[in-house]
Amino acid sequence: MTSIQSTDYFIHFSDDAYQQLNNYLTNDEISTIFVLVDKNTHEHCYSKFLNKLSTKKEMKVIEIKAGEMHKNITTCVSVWKKLTDLGADRKSILINLGGGMVTDLGGFVASTFKRGIKFINIPTTLLSMVDASVGSKTGVDLDNLKNLIGLFSNPEMVVIDYNYLQTLSNRELRSGVAEIIKYGLTFDSKLLIEIKKDNWKNISKLNVIIYKSIVIKNKVVLQDPKEENLRKVLNYGHTVGHAIESYFLEHATLENLTHGEAIAIGMVIEAYLSHKLHAFPLTELTSLKEYIHKTFGKTGIATEHYTDILGLMKHDKKNINGSIRYILLKNVSDYIINATAPTELVIEGLDYYNSPSNSR
């Protein structure tokens, strides 16, 4: 597949990606190569990665704990200290091999270590390929509040290798589907149709779907790199979804949700708001809810949790002057930026998500 140019770096695919990576690593200005992995990608992906490399440069591995609960400043400090102990200098490069947690945190660590060293992202999950691979966002969570600390910083390149998808559990693979649904709802109705046909379950069709998703996000990012207007549309489902993800993350009695599972819930609720406030078609709302329930299952959100979830939404990065803002839809591919909604309607939306689907 043809490489895609983003702001000032390229997203490369498959064998050509490794050729580009190996050519880049021959640069004499690179002193030491560091590879950031979590426990899972160290076990399942690192050897596959090494088999594709031809560089003779020294390479050192830094492993962090897996899971969103470790995407925080404490982990950053541990990586900064490890880089220091291992002799990293301003000519070192950090290769982030992992899902969105690794690439987000690794990009932030690299961009702040010694005022910035270069980094390369190699996403290994479907979610990170279609989302974190594009847009130059780096960052970590603050007390389970999603991505509150971070900055925009460009990698040297992004390497997309579809073979890493074979290492994923079915749950992790489905998690990435949520972000693709988001692209379909906001920018590409044909992509939405492909997903609802479950074409993502076919590996050859999935590769094409990933490429289309990256093209969509990259087109938006090129028009609005710092998320001042159009790029906000890519947060559809995230105002409610991030709050739900954070709430489940901080309560030990609740099973953590994947990012995609939380965003899937958020999309249904924000589609409900869209229907009530902006006449988003009922047929589309019903179809979305049924597909989300079928694909991700239905997560029970107890009514006693509603108040805390609504409270977490007050910390969303899109909010303006304390007013919670949403991306809402008038129809598929017809969106409203910086929309508002009354609290009681959000509660109705939570109830709507919780109610049974016709197909279940």
C-alpha positions as CSV (number, residue, x, y, z in Angstrom):
1,M,0.0,0.0,0.0
2,T,1.2,3.5,-0.8
3,S,2.8,5.5,2.0
4,I,0.7,8.3,3.4
5,Q,2.3,11.7,4.1
6,S,1.0,13.4,7.3
7,T,2.1,16.7,8.7
8,D,5.8,16.3,8.3
9,Y,6.3,12.5,8.5
10,F,5.2,9.4,6.6
11,I,3.0,6.5,7.5
12,H,4.5,3.4,5.8
13,F,3.0,0.0,5.3
14,S,4.1,-3.7,5.5
15,D,7.5,-4.6,4.0
16,D,8.1,-1.2,2.5
17,A,7.7,0.2,6.0
18,Y,10.6,-1.8,7.3
19,Q,12.8,-0.9,4.3
20,Q,12.1,2.8,5.1
21,L,12.8,2.1,8.8
22,N,16.1,0.3,8.1
23,N,17.2,3.0,5.8
24,Y,16.4,5.6,8.4
25,L,18.3,3.8,11.2
26,T,21.5,3.8,9.1
27,N,21.7,7.6,9.9
28,D,25.1,8.2,11.5
29,E,23.6,10.9,13.7
30,I,21.6,8.2,15.7
31,S,23.6,7.1,18.7
32,T,21.5,4.5,20.4
33,I,18.2,2.9,19.6
34,F,15.8,2.3,22.5
35,V,12.6,0.2,22.1
36,L,9.7,0.9,24.4
37,V,7.4,-2.1,24.9
38,D,4.9,-3.2,27.5
39,K,4.8,-6.7,28.9
40,N,2.5,-8.0,26.1
41,T,4.3,-6.5,23.2
42,H,7.6,-7.6,24.6
43,E,6.3,-11.2,24.6
44,H,4.3,-11.3,21.4
45,C,5.7,-8.6,19.1
46,Y,9.3,-7.8,19.9
47,S,10.8,-10.9,18.2
48,K,8.7,-10.3,15.1
49,F,10.1,-6.7,15.1
50,L,13.7,-7.8,15.4
51,N,13.4,-10.2,12.5
52,K,12.6,-7.2,10.3
53,L,15.6,-5.1,11.3
54,S,18.9,-5.0,9.6
55,T,20.7,-2.4,11.7
56,K,23.9,-3.2,13.6
57,K,23.4,-0.3,16.0
58,E,23.2,-0.9,19.7
59,M,19.6,-1.5,20.8
60,K,18.2,-1.4,24.3
61,V,14.7,-2.5,25.4
62,I,12.7,-0.7,28.1
63,E,9.6,-2.6,29.3
64,I,6.7,-1.0,31.1
65,K,3.6,-2.6,32.7
66,A,0.6,-3.2,30.3
67,G,-2.7,-1.5,30.7
68,E,-4.4,1.9,30.7
69,M,-4.0,2.1,34.5
70,H,-0.2,2.5,34.0
71,K,-0.5,5.4,31.4
72,N,0.6,8.0,33.9
73,I,3.4,10.3,35.1
74,T,4.7,7.6,37.4
75,T,5.4,5.3,34.4
76,C,6.9,8.3,32.5
77,V,9.3,8.9,35.4
78,S,10.4,5.3,35.4
79,V,11.1,5.4,31.6
80,W,13.0,8.8,31.9
81,K,15.1,7.2,34.7
82,K,15.8,4.1,32.6
83,L,16.8,6.2,29.6
84,T,19.2,8.1,31.9
85,D,20.6,5.0,33.5
86,L,21.2,3.4,30.0
87,G,23.0,6.4,28.8
88,A,20.5,7.9,26.4
89,D,21.6,11.2,24.8
90,R,20.0,13.8,22.5
91,K,21.0,11.7,19.5
92,S,19.2,8.6,20.8
93,I,15.9,7.5,19.3
94,L,13.0,5.8,21.0
95,I,10.9,3.3,19.0
96,N,7.5,2.8,20.6
97,L,6.3,-0.8,19.8
98,G,2.8,-1.3,21.2
99,G,-0.8,-0.2,21.4
100,G,-2.0,3.4,21.9
101,M,-1.0,3.4,25.5
102,V,2.7,2.7,24.5
103,T,2.7,5.1,21.6
104,D,1.0,7.9,23.5
105,L,3.2,7.6,26.5
106,G,6.4,6.8,24.6
107,G,5.9,9.9,22.3
108,F,5.4,12.1,25.4
109,V,8.5,10.6,27.1
110,A,10.6,11.2,24.0
111,S,9.3,14.7,23.4
112,T,10.2,15.8,26.9
113,F,13.4,13.9,27.6
114,K,16.4,16.3,27.4
115,R,13.9,18.7,25.8
116,G,13.2,16.2,23.1
117,I,14.6,13.2,21.3
118,K,13.3,11.6,18.2
119,F,10.8,8.8,18.2
120,I,9.1,6.3,15.8
121,N,5.7,4.7,16.4
122,I,5.0,1.1,15.5
123,P,1.3,0.4,16.5
124,T,0.6,-3.2,17.2
125,T,-3.2,-3.1,17.8
126,L,-6.1,-2.3,15.5
127,L,-7.0,0.6,17.7
128,S,-3.6,2.2,17.6
129,M,-3.3,1.6,13.9
130,V,-6.5,3.5,13.0
131,D,-6.3,6.1,15.7
132,A,-3.0,6.7,17.5
133,S,-0.9,6.2,14.4
134,V,-2.0,9.6,13.0
135,G,-2.2,13.0,14.4
136,S,1.0,13.5,16.6
137,K,-0.9,13.4,19.9
138,T,1.2,12.3,22.9
139,G,0.2,12.1,26.5
140,V,-0.8,10.4,29.7
141,D,-3.8,10.3,32.1
142,L,-4.0,12.3,35.3
143,D,-5.8,10.4,38.1
144,N,-7.7,8.3,35.5
145,L,-8.8,11.4,33.6
146,K,-8.0,10.6,30.0
147,N,-5.0,12.3,28.2
148,L,-5.0,15.4,30.4
149,I,-1.2,15.8,30.2
150,G,0.5,15.8,26.8
151,L,1.5,17.7,23.7
152,F,1.5,17.5,20.0
153,S,4.8,16.1,18.7
154,N,5.6,14.4,15.4
155,P,7.3,11.1,15.1
156,E,9.9,10.5,12.5
157,M,7.7,7.9,10.9
158,V,4.9,5.4,11.6
159,V,5.3,1.8,10.6
160,I,2.1,-0.2,10.0
161,D,2.5,-3.9,10.0
162,Y,-0.8,-5.8,9.8
163,N,0.9,-9.0,11.0
164,Y,0.9,-7.7,14.6
165,L,-2.9,-8.0,14.5
166,Q,-2.5,-11.8,14.7
167,T,-1.2,-11.4,18.3
168,L,-4.5,-9.8,19.5
169,S,-7.3,-11.3,21.4
170,N,-10.8,-11.1,19.9
171,R,-11.6,-8.5,22.6
172,E,-8.7,-6.2,21.7
173,L,-9.4,-6.6,18.0
174,R,-13.0,-5.5,18.5
175,S,-11.8,-2.5,20.6
176,G,-10.3,-1.0,17.4
177,V,-13.6,-1.5,15.5
178,A,-15.2,1.2,17.6
179,E,-12.9,3.9,16.2
180,I,-13.6,2.7,12.6
181,I,-17.4,3.0,13.3
182,K,-16.7,6.5,14.4
183,Y,-15.0,7.3,11.1
184,G,-18.0,5.8,9.2
185,L,-20.5,7.8,11.2
186,T,-18.7,11.1,10.9
187,F,-17.1,11.1,7.5
188,D,-17.7,8.0,5.3
189,S,-21.1,6.2,5.1
190,K,-19.6,3.5,2.8
191,L,-17.1,2.6,5.5
192,L,-19.9,2.3,8.0
193,I,-21.7,-0.1,5.7
194,E,-18.6,-2.2,5.4
195,I,-18.2,-2.4,9.2
196,K,-21.9,-3.3,9.8
197,K,-21.4,-6.2,7.3
198,D,-18.7,-7.4,9.7
199,N,-16.1,-7.1,6.9
200,W,-13.5,-6.4,9.6
201,K,-13.6,-10.1,10.5
202,N,-12.0,-10.8,7.1
203,I,-8.3,-10.1,7.3
204,S,-7.8,-9.0,3.7
205,K,-10.8,-6.7,3.9
206,L,-9.7,-5.5,7.3
207,N,-6.3,-4.3,5.9
208,V,-8.2,-2.2,3.3
209,I,-10.5,-0.8,6.1
210,I,-7.5,0.2,8.2
211,Y,-5.9,2.0,5.2
212,K,-9.2,3.8,4.5
213,S,-9.5,4.8,8.2
214,I,-6.0,6.2,8.3
215,V,-6.6,8.2,5.1
216,I,-9.8,9.7,6.7
217,K,-8.0,10.7,9.9
218,N,-5.0,12.0,8.1
219,K,-7.1,14.2,5.8
220,V,-8.7,15.8,8.9
221,V,-5.4,16.2,10.7
222,L,-3.8,18.0,7.7
223,Q,-6.6,20.5,7.7
224,D,-6.6,21.0,11.5
225,P,-3.4,19.7,13.1
226,K,-4.0,21.2,16.6
227,E,-7.7,20.3,16.9
228,E,-9.0,23.8,16.8
229,N,-12.2,23.0,14.8
230,L,-12.6,20.1,12.3
231,R,-10.4,17.7,14.1
232,K,-12.8,17.8,17.1
233,V,-15.2,15.7,15.0
234,L,-12.9,12.8,15.6
235,N,-13.9,13.0,19.3
236,Y,-17.4,11.8,18.5
237,G,-18.5,9.4,21.2
238,H,-15.6,10.4,23.4
239,T,-17.2,13.0,25.7
240,V,-19.4,10.3,27.3
241,G,-17.1,7.4,26.4
242,H,-14.0,8.8,28.1
243,A,-16.0,9.5,31.3
244,I,-17.3,5.9,31.3
245,E,-13.8,4.5,30.7
246,S,-12.4,6.6,33.5
247,Y,-15.2,5.6,35.9
248,F,-14.7,1.9,35.3
249,L,-10.9,2.3,35.5
250,E,-11.0,3.9,39.0
251,H,-13.4,1.5,40.6
252,A,-11.8,-1.8,41.6
253,T,-15.2,-3.5,41.8
254,L,-15.9,-2.9,38.1
255,E,-14.1,-4.8,35.3
256,N,-12.1,-2.3,33.2
257,L,-13.4,-1.5,29.8
258,T,-11.2,-1.3,26.7
259,H,-11.1,2.1,25.1
260,G,-13.1,0.9,22.2
261,E,-15.8,-0.6,24.4
262,A,-16.2,2.7,26.3
263,I,-16.3,4.7,23.1
264,A,-18.9,2.4,21.6
265,I,-21.1,3.1,24.5
266,G,-20.4,6.8,24.2
267,M,-21.4,6.8,20.5
268,V,-24.8,5.2,21.2
269,I,-25.5,7.8,23.9
270,E,-24.3,10.7,21.8
271,A,-26.4,9.4,18.8
272,Y,-29.4,9.4,21.2
273,L,-28.6,13.1,22.0
274,S,-28.3,13.7,18.3
275,H,-31.7,12.2,17.6
276,K,-33.4,14.1,20.3
277,L,-31.8,17.5,19.6
278,H,-30.9,17.4,15.9
279,A,-33.2,14.8,14.3
280,F,-30.5,12.2,13.7
281,P,-32.6,9.5,12.0
282,L,-34.2,7.0,14.4
283,T,-33.3,4.2,11.9
284,E,-29.6,5.1,12.1
285,L,-29.8,5.3,15.9
286,T,-31.5,1.9,16.3
287,S,-29.1,0.3,13.8
288,L,-26.1,1.7,15.7
289,K,-27.3,0.5,19.1
290,E,-28.1,-3.0,17.8
291,Y,-24.7,-3.3,16.1
292,I,-22.9,-2.1,19.2
293,H,-24.8,-4.5,21.5
294,K,-24.2,-7.3,19.0
295,T,-20.5,-6.6,18.6
296,F,-19.4,-5.5,22.0
297,G,-22.1,-6.9,24.3
298,K,-24.0,-4.7,26.6
299,T,-22.1,-3.3,29.6
300,G,-24.4,-2.8,32.5
301,I,-24.1,0.8,33.8
302,A,-26.0,1.1,37.1
303,T,-28.1,4.2,37.6
304,E,-26.2,4.9,40.8
305,H,-23.1,5.4,38.7
306,Y,-24.7,8.1,36.5
307,T,-23.9,11.1,38.8
308,D,-20.2,10.2,39.0
309,I,-20.0,9.6,35.2
310,L,-21.6,13.0,34.6
311,G,-19.1,14.6,37.0
312,L,-16.2,13.1,35.1
313,M,-17.5,14.6,31.8
314,K,-16.8,18.1,33.3
315,H,-13.1,17.4,32.8
316,D,-13.4,16.8,29.0
317,K,-10.8,18.7,27.0
318,K,-13.4,20.0,24.5
319,N,-15.3,21.9,27.2
320,I,-15.6,25.6,27.0
321,N,-16.1,27.9,30.0
322,G,-17.3,24.9,32.1
323,S,-19.9,23.9,29.5
324,I,-19.7,20.3,28.4
325,R,-19.4,20.1,24.6
326,Y,-20.2,17.2,22.3
327,I,-19.9,16.3,18.6
328,L,-23.4,15.5,17.6
329,L,-24.9,14.3,14.3
330,K,-27.7,15.5,12.1
331,N,-27.2,12.5,9.9
332,V,-24.3,10.2,8.9
333,S,-21.4,12.4,7.8
334,D,-23.3,15.5,8.9
335,Y,-22.0,16.7,12.2
336,I,-22.2,19.6,14.6
337,I,-19.1,20.8,16.4
338,N,-19.2,22.2,20.0
339,A,-22.8,21.1,20.6
340,T,-24.4,21.2,24.0
341,A,-27.0,19.0,25.6
342,P,-29.0,19.1,28.9
343,T,-28.0,16.8,31.6
344,E,-31.4,15.1,31.8
345,L,-31.0,14.1,28.2
346,V,-27.7,12.5,28.8
347,I,-29.3,10.5,31.6
348,E,-32.0,9.4,29.1
349,G,-29.2,8.4,26.8
350,L,-27.6,6.2,29.4
351,D,-31.0,4.6,30.0
352,Y,-31.4,4.1,26.2
353,Y,-28.1,2.4,26.0
354,N,-29.1,0.1,28.9
355,S,-32.4,-0.9,27.4
356,P,-32.5,-4.1,25.3
357,S,-31.9,-4.1,21.6
358,N,-34.5,-5.6,19.2
359,S,-31.9,-8.0,17.9
360,R,-31.1,-9.3,21.4
